[in-house]
Amino acid sequence: MKKLNKKRQESRAKVDSNKIYSITEGLALAKESSFAKFDETVEVAFRLGVDPRHADQMIRGAIVMPAGTGKKINVVVITSGENIAKAEAAGADLVGGDDIIQKIQGGWMEFDRVIATPDMMGKIGRVARILGPRGLMPNPKLGTVTTDVDKAVKEQKAGKVEYRTEKSGIVHVPFGKKSFEDSALMENFKSIAGAIARAKPASSKGTYVKSVVVSTSMGPGIKLDANEVLGLA
């Protein structure tokens, strides 16, 4: 077993692994137990009582974080006609059509989000095998296939976060940075926790939110009160 370095040991010592913390306590402790020199991302993991193998129990969506994510998002828009100017005016990092598709086919992947208008989806199919596995394929359910490119670009730039259930029934969501004020982290946490709580499938039986764990990129996991989280719905 790899020996923990001193900073990691000190970080873990601050967290009682047997305790269930309130949301306020947990978020504060996540920041306090962070030890990396860089501005760590704060993330949350929801373990849900759903079976993602069934389509009606797959939790998936996107939400704009009220306080942003603390990360610069590079947005590519694949469109045509008058939407090109609209996307550029909204702040997209690169706008185009066939030229962008060709760049992606050539191995260019220097972007975080892809937004497309419906008329371009047939052509984007040529790079679906590249974008799909990376979670970058435009999807109307996530607001990344739309005719309202102005709104879509602004939402992505403002900190729109996508989430989905993994095979194990866990949803991981980054919702801020260690450098965020406590109030900003809480605001973002309430938004994503509320969205997850409201997304409970009608076909889900038994306990819906089994556990909630918050942590920074390098820090220890901190268990939160799942009932308090459900109350945010």
N, C-alpha and C positions, 0 to 999 in steps of 0.2 A: 504494500500500500504506500502510495506516495505521501511523504511527510508534508504536513501543512507548514507554510512559512509563518513567521511570527505575526505579521499583519493579518493574515487570514485567521489565525488562531484567536487573536484579539477580537476580530470582527465577530466570529462565531460565539465567543464567550459573552457577548452583549445580548444575545438572543436566547431566551428560554424555549427550547424546542418542544416542550410539553405545554406551553401556554398558548391560549387563544387570545389574541390582542384585539382591541377595538380598532376601527379604521384609523382614527386619529393617532392612536399609539403606534400602530403598525407603520404608517407612512413616515412618522417622525423617526422611528427606530431604523427604518430602511436607509434613511439619509445618514443617520448617526453611525450605522455599522458599515457604511461604504468606506473603502480604504484605497481604491485605485487613484492614481494621479490624474487620470482623465475624468471628464464630466460623464459619469456613468448614467446609462438609461435606467429609468425606473419602470418595472413591468409587473404585470399581475397574471397569475395563472388560475383559471376557474376549472375545477374538476366537476364535470356535470354528469348527472344521471341520465344520459341519453345514449342512444346507439346510432352513431353516424353512418352505419351501414344502411340505415333506412332514410330515404330522402326526406321524409317528413320530420325527422329528428336531427337533421343537419342544421346547426346554428351557424349562420353566415350573414355578414352585413358590413356596414361601414358607418363611421360616425366622425363628425368634425370635433376635435378636441377644443373646448372653449378657450383654453390657455395655450393652444398650440402644442407641438411636440418637442420643440427645441432643436429640430433637425431641418436642414435645408433640403427641400424636396425638388428634384429635377423632374419636370413634367414634359412629356412628349405628346403632341397632338397630331393624329393622323386624320386628315380631313381634306376638303376641297372647297372651291368657290369662295363665297363671302365669309365662310367660317374660318378661313386662314387668318384674315385680318382680325377677327374677333378673338381668336385664341392668342394671337400675338399681343393684342392690346390688354388681355387679361393677365399676361405675365408668363405664358408658356415658354419653356427654355428652347424648344425646337418645334417648328410646325411644318408640316408638309404632307406628301402623299406617297406615291410610289418610291420617291427618293429615300424616304425614311425606311420603308419596308426593305429596300435593297441594302441599306446600311446594316439593318438588323440581320439580314441573311448573310452579310459579310462578317458578322461577329461583333458588331458594335452594340454595347449594352450599357452605355454610360447614362442611365436614367433610372428613376425610382417608380414612375407611374406612366402608364400609357392610356391616353384618352382617345376615343375614336367616334366619329359620327357613323350612323347606321349604314350609309351608302358605301363606306370603306371596309365593312366587315368581311365581304367576300374576298377582297384582296389580302386582308390581314390573316386570313386562313393560311396563307403561304408561310407565315412565321409562327403559327399556333404551337408547333412542337418546340419552338424556342422559348416563347413567352409563357406558355401554359405551366410547365414544371417550375418556373420561377415565380408563379403567382402574379404575372404581369399581363395576362391576357385580358383585354377589355371585356367588361361584363355589365349588361344593363341593370342587373340587380344591385351592383355596387356603384352605379352612377357613372361608370367610365365608358359606357356606350350611350351617347346622348346627342341631341341636336343643340342643346344649351351648353355649348363649349365654354362660354364665358363663365357661367356659374361653376361648372365642373373644374375648370382650372383654378379658380379662386378658392374653392373648397380644398382641393389637394394642396395648394400652397399654404393654406391656413392651418393645415395639420389634420387632414382626414385620414383616419386609420381604418384599415380593413381587418376583419377578424373572421376566423372560421374554426369549426371543431376539428381537432385532429382525430386520428383513428382511435386513440385511447380515450376520447371523450373530453379532452382538455382543450381549453381555449387560451392561448397566450396573447397578451396585448401590451405593447409598450405605451406608456401614457405620460411620459415627461422625462425630465433630467434631474439629477441630484441637485443641480444649481437652482431649480425652481423654488419659488417661495412655497411655504406649506399650503397656503390658501390656493395657489394655482394647481398644485398636485391634487389637492382634495377636489377641486372643481372638475378636473379631468377624470379623476377616479369615479366620482359620482355619475358622470355621464356614461362611461363605459359599463360600470356596474349596473346602472339602471337599464341600459340597453340589453344587457345579458339577462337580467331578471325578467324583463318584459318579453323576451324571446322564447320563453318556455313553451315547448310544443304541447299541443293538446294530447298527443299520444304518449307523452313521457309519463311514466309511472314511478311512484316512490319519491325519494328525495331528489330534487332537481339540482340544487347547488350543494355538492358534497363537501367541497373544501375550497378555500380561497387563500392563495399564497402570494405575497408581494415581496419583491426583492429588487436590488440593483443588479447591474450586469455581472459584477464580481462578488456581490454580497450574499449573505445567507438568506434562506427563505424564511419568511415571517408569516405565521398562520393568522388569518383574520376571522372574525366572527361572521360565519356565513349567513346567519339569520339577520344580522345588521345590514349585510350587503343586500339581501333580498328585500329589505325594507326600503331600499332606494328606488324600487320600481315605480 
